[in-house]
């Protein structure tokens, strides 16, 4: 799943930090790889139902006026996908529109 933000003047480092905080609050163990100043990969893991390890990969890249967030997931159930769509992406979109990352 992907979400693009165009002409929003986003501080990408601030966005990545907020994504990391949101994942950590929800119980994910998060690692960040920085490939360049505006290219990050967040890798989150947590134990899911039946002790399966859920994984989420969030790639944030672009420039402040053209940011692309790509989310890949593995072993995440229906509730996890709903959390990603409604809580994580919904909150990020609201904050972008409110100028939180400017």
Secondary structure, 3 states (H helix, E strand, C coil): CEEEEECCCCCHHHHHHHHHHHHHHCCCEEEEEEEECCEEEEEEEEECHHHCEEEEEEEEEEECCEEEEEEEEECCCHHHHHHHHHHHHHHHHHHHHCCCCC
